[in-house]
Amino acid sequence: MNILLWHVHGSWTTAFVQGPHTYVVPVTPGRDPDGLGRARTFSWPASVREATPEELRDTPFDLVLLQRPHELELAGRWLGGRRPGRDLPAVYLEHNAPDGDVPGTRHPLADRDDVTIVHVTHFNRLFWDCGTTRTEVIEHGVVDPGHRYTGRLARAAVVVNEPVRRGRYTGTDLLPGLAEAVPLDVFGMGTEGLAGHLGLPEDRCRTADLPQRELHTALAERRMYLHPVRWTSLGLSLLEAMHLGLPVLALATTEAVEAVPPGAGVLSTRPDVLARAARRYLHEPEAAAEAGRRARQAALERYGLKRFLTDWERLFTEVCS
């Protein structure tokens, strides 16, 4: 199959393009958000190729994978009038949990009969109001980075983009209290100056923005993975940390309660409980390593690449038949 999709979410796309198809990503001269082209910090196979809007007009496609509402109009223009859902089979992938008037948030593609909305978690499908539009859930898949955990650094890893702007959504306000229990290394875009913003000494809250291949190595050296998120979809960084063999400390919110089983770490709606667990892992590295082994096994069973790709192949068959 020839599949058109925009480069929107690098980590998710890295797993998706491991399938047996040709994946075409639009590219524009300035590589703006509608034309990023191939990833530069993720490893994508040769089956992912770039095409300009002019080239898309004459390219045959079997399926359009949409990820943002405005891509419906964009695809209609760039595909020479071919309309996703009408002239070409279309699937809309919803990466996010709803925002706004939760749980009454209406999805932008609610009440349509020409597209299937695919959610990445069952929690997201439960909370989005999609009306009569057909919905499916295809849970995340992860390219296994291997069991690389050493936990040699008595610190907690956190992965979050733009923690200052996103604030309470990502639990940024909880970091000072948690940093009293365990020093934090926060990885992601827009993390510069985070320690000063939170009023923390630099040694209690270090930051860095690393490409994925370096990030995995860095995560595996930390004693534990901290996920203080109140309200987002299930972060792929959490699942990658579990694949690496890190134990997880997470708020028991959104899909985390499904993703992290008992024994793979500690989940609670009480930050003080997570702080106590962090102190235990600091002083009992063997317990941290054992929880990490359970986390990895759980991640392989539920979020393995084979299951992920099989689920997508099933949906392709249904949508394109």
MISE-591022 format. One record per residue (C-alpha): x, y, z. Coordinates in steps of 0.5 Angstrom, whole numbers, padded with zeros to 4 digits, always signed. Example, Ala and Ser with C-alpha at 12.3 -4.5 7.8 and 13.67 -1.06 7.14 Angstrom:
% MISE-591022
+0025-0009+0016/+0027-0002+0014/
***
This chain:
% MISE-591022
+0000+0000+0000/+0002+0007-0001/+0000+0011+0005/+0000+0019+0006/+0002+0021+0013/+0004+0028+0016/+0011+0028+0020/+0007+0030+0027/+0010+0025+0032/+0017+0023+0031/+0016+0017+0036/+0010+0014+0034/+0011+0015+0027/+0018+0011+0028/+0014+0005+0030/+0008+0006+0025/+0013+0006+0019/+0016-0001+0021/+0010-0004+0017/+0011-0007+0010/+0008-0001+0006/+0011+0005+0003/+0010+0011+0007/+0010+0018+0004/+0011+0024+0008/+0010+0031+0005/+0016+0036+0005/+0016+0044+0004/+0022+0048+0003/+0022+0051+0010/+0021+0044+0013/+0015+0048+0017/+0010+0044+0021/+0006+0042+0015/+0012+0039+0011/+0017+0037+0016/+0019+0031+0011/+0023+0025+0014/+0026+0025+0021/+0033+0027+0023/+0033+0025+0030/+0029+0018+0029/+0031+0012+0025/+0026+0011+0020/+0027+0006+0014/+0028+0007+0007/+0020+0006+0006/+0019+0013+0008/+0020+0018+0003/+0019+0025+0002/+0014+0028-0003/+0013+0036-0005/+0006+0038-0005/+0006+0039-0013/+0009+0031-0013/+0003+0029-0008/-0002+0031-0014/+0000+0026-0018/+0002+0020-0013/-0003+0014-0012/-0005+0013-0005/-0009+0007-0002/-0010+0011+0005/-0009+0017+0008/-0007+0018+0015/-0010+0024+0018/-0007+0027+0025/-0010+0034+0025/-0016+0037+0023/-0014+0042+0018/-0010+0036+0014/-0017+0034+0011/-0017+0041+0008/-0010+0041+0006/-0010+0034+0003/-0016+0036-0001/-0011+0042-0004/-0005+0038-0005/-0008+0031-0007/-0011+0035-0013/-0018+0035-0011/-0018+0028-0008/-0022+0028-0001/-0020+0024+0004/-0026+0019+0006/-0029+0020+0000/-0025+0019-0006/-0019+0016-0001/-0020+0011+0005/-0018+0015+0011/-0017+0014+0018/-0016+0020+0023/-0011+0018+0029/-0012+0022+0035/-0006+0022+0039/-0009+0026+0045/-0013+0026+0051/-0019+0031+0050/-0018+0038+0053/-0023+0044+0055/-0030+0042+0057/-0028+0035+0060/-0031+0030+0059/-0036+0033+0054/-0031+0035+0049/-0033+0034+0042/-0028+0031+0037/-0027+0036+0031/-0029+0030+0027/-0035+0027+0031/-0041+0025+0027/-0038+0023+0021/-0039+0017+0016/-0033+0018+0012/-0027+0017+0017/-0025+0012+0023/-0022+0016+0029/-0017+0011+0032/-0015+0013+0039/-0008+0011+0042/-0011+0009+0049/-0018+0007+0052/-0018+0012+0057/-0018+0017+0051/-0024+0014+0047/-0028+0014+0054/-0027+0021+0055/-0027+0024+0047/-0035+0025+0045/-0034+0023+0038/-0041+0022+0036/-0043+0017+0031/-0036+0017+0028/-0033+0010+0028/-0028+0009+0033/-0022+0004+0035/-0017+0004+0040/-0010+0001+0037/-0005+0002+0043/+0002+0004+0042/+0007+0000+0040/+0015+0001+0041/+0021-0001+0037/+0025-0005+0043/+0031-0001+0045/+0033-0007+0049/+0034-0008+0057/+0039-0003+0058/+0038-0001+0065/+0044+0000+0070/+0041+0005+0075/+0048+0007+0077/+0046+0014+0078/+0042+0015+0084/+0037+0020+0080/+0030+0020+0077/+0029+0021+0070/+0023+0025+0067/+0022+0026+0060/+0017+0032+0058/+0017+0037+0053/+0016+0045+0055/+0014+0043+0062/+0014+0051+0064/+0008+0052+0059/+0004+0046+0060/+0005+0047+0068/+0000+0043+0072/-0002+0039+0066/+0005+0035+0066/+0005+0036+0074/+0011+0041+0073/+0009+0044+0080/+0010+0037+0083/+0017+0037+0082/+0020+0041+0087/+0017+0037+0093/+0019+0030+0089/+0026+0033+0088/+0027+0033+0096/+0026+0026+0095/+0030+0024+0089/+0035+0029+0085/+0031+0030+0078/+0034+0030+0071/+0029+0033+0066/+0030+0031+0059/+0026+0034+0053/+0025+0041+0049/+0024+0047+0053/+0027+0045+0059/+0032+0050+0060/+0032+0054+0066/+0027+0050+0069/+0031+0049+0076/+0031+0057+0076/+0023+0057+0075/+0022+0052+0080/+0027+0055+0085/+0031+0049+0086/+0039+0048+0086/+0042+0046+0079/+0044+0039+0082/+0037+0038+0084/+0034+0039+0077/+0038+0038+0071/+0036+0039+0064/+0038+0036+0057/+0035+0036+0050/+0037+0029+0047/+0036+0026+0041/+0032+0019+0042/+0039+0015+0041/+0042+0019+0046/+0036+0019+0051/+0035+0012+0051/+0042+0011+0054/+0041+0017+0059/+0035+0014+0061/+0038+0007+0063/+0043+0010+0067/+0038+0013+0072/+0035+0009+0078/+0028+0010+0076/+0023+0014+0072/+0018+0019+0074/+0012+0021+0071/+0008+0026+0075/+0003+0028+0069/-0004+0030+0071/-0007+0030+0064/-0004+0028+0058/-0005+0022+0053/+0000+0016+0055/+0007+0018+0054/+0011+0014+0049/+0017+0016+0053/+0014+0012+0059/+0013+0006+0055/+0020+0007+0052/+0023+0007+0060/+0019+0001+0061/+0022-0003+0055/+0029+0000+0058/+0028-0004+0064/+0027+0002+0069/+0022+0002+0075/+0016+0007+0074/+0014+0012+0079/+0007+0015+0076/+0001+0019+0078/-0005+0014+0078/-0008+0018+0072/-0011+0018+0065/-0008+0011+0062/-0002+0010+0067/-0006+0006+0071/-0007+0001+0065/+0000+0001+0063/+0004+0000+0069/+0002-0006+0073/+0003-0008+0080/+0010-0010+0081/+0013-0005+0076/+0013+0001+0080/+0009+0005+0084/+0002+0009+0082/-0001+0014+0087/-0005+0020+0087/-0001+0022+0093/+0006+0025+0091/+0008+0024+0098/+0007+0016+0096/+0011+0017+0090/+0017+0021+0094/+0017+0015+0099/+0018+0010+0094/+0023+0014+0091/+0027+0014+0097/+0026+0007+0097/+0029+0006+0090/+0035+0010+0092/+0037+0006+0098/+0035-0001+0095/+0038-0001+0088/+0036-0009+0088/+0029-0007+0089/+0029-0002+0083/+0032-0007+0078/+0027-0012+0080/+0021-0007+0079/+0024-0005+0072/+0025-0012+0070/+0017-0013+0071/+0016-0006+0068/+0020-0009+0062/+0016-0015+0061/+0009-0012+0062/+0011-0007+0056/+0014-0012+0052/+0007-0016+0052/+0002-0010+0052/+0006-0005+0047/+0010-0009+0043/+0012-0008+0036/+0009-0014+0033/+0002-0013+0036/+0002-0006+0034/+0003-0007+0027/-0002-0013+0027/-0007-0008+0029/-0006-0003+0024/-0006-0008+0019/-0013-0011+0021/-0016-0004+0021/-0013-0002+0014/-0016-0009+0011/-0023-0006+0014/-0022+0001+0012/-0020-0001+0005/-0024-0006+0003/
***
